[in-house]
Amino acid sequence: AQSVTQLDSQVPVFEEAPVELRCNYSSSVSVYLFWYVQYPNQGLQLLLKYLSGSTLVESINGFEAEFNKSQTSFHLRKPSVHISDTAEYFCAVSDQDDYKLSFGAGTTVTVRA
Amino acid sequence: EAQVTQNPRYLITVTGKKLTVTCSQNMNHEYMSWYRQDPGLGLRQIYYSMNVEVTDKGDVPEGYKVSRKEKRNFPLILESPSPNQTSLYFCASRGFSNYGYTFGSGTRLTVV
């Protein structure tokens, strides 16, 4: 099973500034990669996922993540954040031959005006 | 609507009083799993099930039980809850032929 490291536990950012959330996983075997978002007092929502194909994946609300196999990373970026992006973000990884989804510890993004 | 339904959403109980958190999915998914979420630790897997009558321990199974008598249901049982089981719990399911995990809305449990 994978070990997932989210390198920043807290990321404060000003509105309209860019943000990058870093995620590394432990093994370079074939994987599926996910980012989930949890808004305050809510459940988990899938933000985006990488299954195969293009290493750059995008969400409908402006986030993108790039799969880098050699660096075993799946960093999440947004060029311009909004107040409404304030949330906790979780990176999750699953080996392709396993069903277990392993999560990082989470990164709390706080967007200030 | 495809969904995973957990009940209750909130629960406050006392130490030692047995409780069950229910989880039901309507997608005919084979794989189901329970997670607990704690600050600074992310989500950790408690138990999972590959199909009816097939369950196995995850990373933090101590103090929990599960059963899978029907494909749609996967209850989480705390026989003797303790304060260190105070947490936010999520149930999730996934089909063998797709790669998307569907999560329930969560159950916030407080053990006093």
Boltz contact constraints between the chains, C-beta under 6 A:
constraints:
  - contact:
      token1: [A, 32]
      token2: [B, 99]
      max_distance: 6.0
  - contact:
      token1: [A, 43]
      token2: [B, 105]
      max_distance: 6.0
  - contact:
      token1: [A, 43]
      token2: [B, 106]
      max_distance: 6.0
  - contact:
      token1: [A, 44]
      token2: [B, 103]
      max_distance: 6.0
  - contact:
      token1: [A, 51]
      token2: [B, 99]
      max_distance: 6.0
  - contact:
      token1: [A, 99]
      token2: [B, 31]
      max_distance: 6.0
  - contact:
      token1: [A, 101]
      token2: [B, 101]
      max_distance: 6.0
  - contact:
      token1: [A, 103]
      token2: [B, 42]
      max_distance: 6.0
  - contact:
      token1: [A, 103]
      token2: [B, 43]
      max_distance: 6.0
  - contact:
      token1: [A, 104]
      token2: [B, 42]
      max_distance: 6.0
  - contact:
      token1: [A, 105]
      token2: [B, 40]
      max_distance: 6.0
  - contact:
      token1: [A, 105]
      token2: [B, 41]
      max_distance: 6.0
  - contact:
      token1: [A, 105]
      token2: [B, 42]
      max_distance: 6.0
  - contact:
      token1: [A, 106]
      token2: [B, 42]
      max_distance: 6.0
